[in-house]
């Protein structure tokens, strides 16, 4: 039996992340983790790598700006 693939979804929209997480719950062939910023992507990937990273770069970069 093959192991489930790990997918990391990065998007600044909490509603979109919840919707994707809820939809993924119906599928047993992959697990989905969600984060809201580019910084969180780096922290998450340090703990455990993903097989696939889906990232809304405009929203994630915008949420990390300072000033």
C-alpha positions in Angstrom: 0.0 0.0 0.0 1.3 3.5 -0.9 1.4 6.2 1.7 -0.8 9.2 1.4 0.7 12.2 -0.3 1.1 15.4 1.7 -0.2 18.6 0.3 0.5 22.1 1.8 -1.8 24.9 0.8 -0.7 28.4 1.5 -3.4 31.2 1.0 -4.1 34.4 3.0 -7.8 33.8 2.8 -8.9 31.8 5.9 -12.3 31.0 4.2 -10.6 29.6 1.1 -8.2 27.5 3.3 -11.2 26.1 5.3 -13.1 25.3 2.1 -10.2 23.4 0.6 -9.5 21.6 3.8 -13.2 20.6 4.1 -13.2 19.4 0.5 -10.0 17.4 1.0 -11.5 15.6 4.0 -13.6 13.6 1.4 -10.4 12.2 -0.2 -8.3 9.5 1.4 -5.4 9.5 -1.1 -3.8 12.8 0.3 -3.6 14.8 3.5 -3.9 18.6 3.4 -2.3 21.1 5.7 -3.0 24.8 5.4 -1.1 27.9 6.3 -1.8 31.6 5.9 1.6 33.2 5.1 4.9 32.6 3.4 6.6 32.6 6.8 4.3 29.8 7.9 5.2 27.8 4.8 8.8 27.9 5.8 8.1 26.9 9.4 5.8 24.0 8.2 8.3 22.7 5.7 11.1 22.7 8.3 8.9 20.3 10.4 7.8 18.0 7.6 8.2 18.4 3.8 5.2 18.2 1.5 4.9 16.3 -1.8 3.0 19.3 -3.3 3.0 23.0 -2.3 0.1 25.1 -3.6 0.7 28.8 -2.9 -1.1 32.0 -3.5 2.0 34.1 -3.8 0.4 37.5 -4.1 -1.8 37.0 -1.0 0.9 35.3 1.1 3.5 37.9 0.2 1.1 40.7 0.9 0.3 39.3 4.4 4.1 39.3 5.3 4.8 43.0 4.5 5.9 45.2 7.3 5.1 48.9 7.5 
